[in-house]
């Protein structure tokens, strides 16, 4: 069975090398842009500066054959199953990034907190739902 996913855009960032990127967006990720393909630009309606969204990416440079990892590549930490970590290396390397919108211009969304490297395909953008953590 196949479930095709097509990118709706891509990331533009000063980050070029995954090894040099911060592990999480709040650990020093530079401002970045989510560039939405023109065919999907109408989907940006109602996005606003200052709000948080979740950007889903396809981590195209990640390995897809890992099922266990050591968090933060720290040999002192025990191995864990990838489904209990945020490791990019996993069977379906979907990135989940909670970011804040800084500005919107045309089909580009400038954000803070995005640790994806330049050229990373964007799969979707979703609103942050308040109160989910408390449920």
Steps between C-alpha positions, in 0.01 A plus 500: 500500500625848419421834660648770279591827666590801294678801642309828522822701522851501638717656769740786432756522779859591574534144634667286234642199685278281721799426725530873578129562553367534855324190637185702575376829361531679835871413520623773269327449166531809279196665348386308197236518230238247403448555128161370390458393138272742310241226440451474879535869595124545559538260792697773679185709542443595863857433616618792713829638627559422866311170500644152537459226243631149457703445184523140382803422286643201319853461637641402164859463622414265788568128507187285483643174631535585871268366767715574806716799584695660781339836581719787385756242378626482858674164559431534875125486439324168452357409161134584449249411234470781245126528559571628852748763373508791260785349300481596132620151406192275488293298251295805394714806570224751567621812678274676750591864569307737726590846370390860542403705196702823479373632168311396189585630155339356190543125517775512766459459874793626709531302823710451812578162651542297180807276513452340155776547244468700180301320234308271738162416346197633690210254518243707694438797730250464784380726782614439856198386696489640851426265787605175332784442747260504793271229359 
